[in-house]
Amino acid sequence: MAYDGMTFMGDDPQILLKRFADYVAPYPAKRLARWFGCAEKTAEHFRQGESWPNARHWKLIVQHFGRDVLAAVFEPEIDETLARLRREERELREKLHEIEARRRKALGDLAEFEERRHEDVDRAPVGRDLFDAGHHLNN
């Protein structure tokens, strides 16, 4: 799947590796090695898209570049995920409206009665014993 010229992971299993390589390519391997705490050869592998940073490297990468590197590598998938979640949310809202409409139709003219009935139950005095009330009326 492509979006505005970007390639997503579903199209290419190496896309994250390539995005990271593109991000660090402008920097010399020697400088990257110093920043990332790795060998210069490892940094060159990052630049060439031949190696993925381990957790220790990622910690230093993020400390050096901040969120910008994460956005460059992962943002297209995040955007795609957000779009999918928005679609799912809209579909659920539509389904809820359908169910509410069916409920209202099933109630017909009883809708107002049912709403009042629930209000009366909610307003009933707590601890009131109806049998005691009846008993006092007979006395």
C-alpha positions in Angstrom: 0.0 0.0 0.0 1.3 3.4 -0.9 0.2 6.8 0.5 1.6 10.1 -0.8 4.6 8.3 -2.3 5.4 6.4 0.9 5.6 2.7 1.1 4.1 0.8 4.0 5.3 -2.3 5.8 2.7 -4.5 4.1 4.4 -3.8 0.8 8.0 -4.3 1.9 9.2 -6.2 4.9 12.4 -4.2 4.9 10.7 -0.8 4.7 11.6 0.2 8.3 15.2 -0.7 7.7 15.2 1.4 4.5 13.6 4.4 6.2 16.1 4.3 9.0 19.0 4.0 6.5 17.6 7.0 4.6 17.4 9.0 7.8 21.0 8.3 8.9 22.6 8.2 5.4 23.6 12.0 5.4 25.8 11.4 8.4 29.3 9.8 8.2 29.6 6.4 9.8 32.3 7.6 12.2 30.0 10.2 13.6 27.0 7.8 13.9 29.2 5.3 15.6 30.2 7.9 18.3 26.5 8.9 18.7 25.1 5.4 18.8 27.8 3.7 20.9 28.7 1.2 18.2 31.5 0.2 15.9 32.0 2.3 12.8 31.3 -0.9 10.7 28.0 -1.3 12.4 27.1 2.4 11.8 28.0 1.8 8.1 25.6 -1.2 8.1 22.9 1.1 9.4 23.6 3.7 6.7 23.4 1.0 4.0 20.2 -0.5 5.3 21.9 -3.8 6.1 21.5 -3.9 9.9 18.7 -2.8 12.4 19.8 -1.1 15.6 19.4 -3.1 18.8 17.6 -1.7 21.9 20.8 -0.1 23.3 21.5 1.6 20.0 17.9 2.8 19.8 18.1 4.3 23.2 21.1 6.4 22.1 19.6 7.1 18.7 16.4 8.6 20.2 18.5 10.5 22.8 20.4 12.1 20.0 17.7 12.7 17.3 14.6 12.8 19.5 11.1 12.0 18.2 12.1 13.1 14.7 13.8 9.7 14.0 10.8 7.8 15.3 8.5 9.9 13.1 10.7 9.3 10.0 10.8 5.6 10.5 7.3 4.8 12.0 4.9 7.6 11.3 3.4 6.2 8.1 2.3 3.1 10.0 1.0 5.2 12.9 -1.0 7.3 10.5 -2.4 4.2 8.8 -3.3 2.7 12.2 -5.1 5.9 13.2 -7.0 6.0 10.0 -8.1 2.4 10.5 -9.2 3.1 14.1 -11.2 6.1 12.9 -13.0 3.9 10.4 -13.7 1.3 13.0 -15.0 4.0 15.4 -17.3 5.4 12.7 -18.6 1.9 11.9 -19.3 1.2 15.5 -21.1 4.6 15.9 -23.3 3.7 12.9 -24.1 0.3 14.3 -25.0 1.9 17.6 -27.4 4.3 15.9 -29.0 1.4 14.1 -29.5 -0.5 17.3 -30.9 2.6 19.0 -33.3 3.1 16.1 -34.5 -0.5 16.3 -35.0 -0.1 20.1 -37.1 3.0 19.6 -39.1 1.3 16.9 -39.7 -1.7 19.1 -40.9 0.6 22.0 -43.2 2.5 19.7 -45.4 4.7 21.8 -44.1 3.1 25.0 -40.8 5.1 24.8 -42.1 7.8 27.1 -43.6 5.4 29.5 -40.4 3.4 29.7 -38.3 6.5 30.4 -40.8 7.7 33.1 -40.9 4.2 34.6 -37.1 4.2 35.0 -37.2 7.7 36.5 -39.7 6.6 39.1 -37.5 3.7 40.1 -34.6 6.0 40.4 -36.5 8.4 42.7 -38.0 5.8 45.1 -37.1 6.6 48.7 -34.3 4.4 50.1 -35.3 2.2 52.9 -39.0 2.7 52.6 -41.0 -0.4 53.4 -44.3 -0.4 51.4 -45.8 -2.9 53.8 -45.2 -0.7 56.8 -46.8 2.2 54.9 -49.9 0.1 54.3 -50.0 -1.0 57.9 -50.0 2.6 59.1 -52.9 3.4 56.9 -55.0 0.7 58.4 -54.4 2.0 61.9 
